[in-house]
C-alpha cells in the first residue's frame, strides 16, 4: 500500500518488484520476509535519491559522485562544504508505504515513512496491530485507537472498523470513499480479497449497529 508522489512510487516499485520476481524465479522455495521487502524499498529509494541529488547538485559543476570524492582535496573549502550540505539536505518528493503480509515467521506490518534525518525508515507495528498512510494517515489510527483495536482482536472486529460509513464520512476530504479488503494468512501464500457482497454485508451490519445505538439514545 502506497501514498505520496505516484511518479516516484512507480520508479521505486518497478525496481522492488523486479528484484522480488527474480529471486522468486531463481529460488521459489525461499519465502521473502516482510521486513526484507521494506528494506528493499528503502534501498531503491536511496539509490534514486542519490542519482537525483547528483543530477541536481553535482552535474551543474561538471561532477558526479566519483569525481566529487576524488577531487575534494582540490576544491575550495567553502564550495566543498556547501556542496556537501546540498547533497545531504537534498529532499525528495514525499512517499510512504505499508508492507504487510504473512511470512514464515508470522503476520507483520511495516510502516516505511520519512524519518528525522531526511531519509526513510521502516518501523515494525506488529504490536500495535494497524498502520495508516496518506491523507487519512492521522485520522484512521485515531479510529482504531478509539475502538481499542489490538493485534489480537477478532477478525470480525478487525474487518468492521475500516469499512464503516462512519469512518468514510469523517475521513480527510481528499481520501476516497471506497474500501478494498485483502486478507493475508493464516499461512503463507494465502491471500483472499473480500467480494463486494461481503463488503455490503459489513456495511449492513454497521447500519444495524447504528440503528440500535440511535434507539437506545432515544429511549434513554
Order of alpha helices (4+ residues) and beta strands (2+ residues): beta-alpha-alpha-alpha-alpha-beta-beta-beta-alpha-alpha-alpha-beta-beta-alpha
